[in-house]
Amino acid sequence: MKDAFHSRSQWGRALVLPRDGKITRVMDGTYGFAILDAEGKRIADFLLPEQALGTKLAAGSYRLEPYVCARHRHHFVEVTVDY
């Protein structure tokens, strides 16, 4: 997210799992993030990115919503899910 470019939705990525999976790696996260389901319901919150390791997710579509630094107003996190 970068306020000057209104890029929050442009940089967001969908996470689509054809089968049940588990988070096995989280990279580049200084701040935590949330996982939202296809309806936009928040299903998981992680204050620290590494807290997500081992989280199981059912097959379906999700959206990752990184927490944003109040000063710099941007954040990046990469999540790997094995299924």
N, C-alpha and C positions, 0 to 999 in steps of 0.2 A: 504494500500500500504506500502510495506517495501522494499526499494531498494535492500538490501542484498539478499532478497529471490525472488525478481521480482514477488510479490504476488498480484499486483493490479487486474489483471483479475481473479486470482484464488479466491480472497475473494469477488469479486463482485457478486451481486445477481440480477437476473431478477425479474421484477415486472410484473406479468401477471394478467390483470383484465378481467374477463369474461363479466362484465357489467360496465357501467359508475360508477365512484366512487369519493370519496373525501378524502383527507388526513386529518386524525383525530388526529394523534399523531406522534411526532418525538422525539426520545430518544437518549441520549448519544452523541449528536452533539455539539462540541465546535465550529466547523467551519461549513460553509454552504455546499451545495451540488447542483448538477445539475441533471435534469431528461432529459434523451435522449429517443427518440422514437425508434421503431424497425429498422429504417433506420440509426440511429445514429445522427439524427438531434436534437440539443439541444432545448427543448421546454420550459424549466423553469430553472431559476437560483435563488438561495437563499443565500444571504450573511450570514444570520443567520438562523439556522435550524427552529426556531419557525415561521419564515416568511412563511413556507410552509403550515402551518395549514389552512385548508379550501380550498386549491387548488383542483379544480375539474379536473379529468382525464377521458378521454373517454375510453371505452373498448379497450383493445389492450395490446401490450407488450412494456415494458419500461426498461431502465437500469438506476440505480442510480450511480452517479459518485461523491463521496465525495471530497471536497476540501482538500488539504493535507498541513499539517504544514510544512513549509520550514525547520525547525530545526529538528523535530523528524521524518518527512517523513511517518507518518501513521495517520489514522483517521478512526473512526467508526461512523456510524449513522444507526438507525433503524427507519423505516417509516411504519406506519400503515395506510391502506386505507380501508375504509368501502365502500362496494358496495352492 
